[in-house]
Amino acid sequence: MHPKLRGHVTTMFVLSLCVSDLLFCSINLPLTASRYIQQQWVLGPQLCQMFAFVFYGNEAVSLLSMVAITINR
């Protein structure tokens, strides 16, 4: 990362948003695709609870990161 960008708070917010999107694409999208293809949840109750926690937690982090970027601007 360029040294000039390291000092900006916005950079950390954008990186947080990037990590959140990466987790969404790598965890939530495959599980959601499986649910729609199978037309039911077949992956067990523990994975169902983890999916809900990661999905809504990830959504909260994404929204808070976007709000933080907006306020910082």
Buried (B, 14 or more C-beta within 10 A) or exposed (E): EEEEEEEEEEBBBBEBBEBBBEBBEEBBEEBEEBBEEEEEEEBEEEEBEBBEEBBEEBEEBBEBBBEBBEEEE
